[in-house]
Amino acid sequence: MAVINSYEAVIVISLKLGEEAVAETVQKFQKLIEKHATLESVDEWGKRRLAYPINKEADAYYVLFNFKSEAEFPAELDRVTKITDGVLRSMIIKKEEA
């Protein structure tokens, strides 16, 4: 039987893509997570100032995904975020069970 863990992923998307492309990118990751995991929530933090410039950009669009999946899926999600145009940064962490 597979072990299911809770994870959260924060994805930082470039605003240079434009509003429509940012929304499409959020949908892309939402569908990917729904396909391979149980999506618990999507929290769109929206446009935020970055702590430091990334690729000469000062602002970006932040999205937080909370999901439950098997241990193999976060590595695949991380791989997809790294090869997706417009994703400046991403971080996936395993949440500790309380």
Secondary structure, DSSP 8 states (H G I E B T S, - for coil): ---EEEEEEEEEEEGGG-HHHHHHHHHHHHHHHHHHSEEEEEEEEEEEEEEEEETTEEEEEEEEEEEEEETTHHHHHHHHHHHSTTEEEEEEEE----
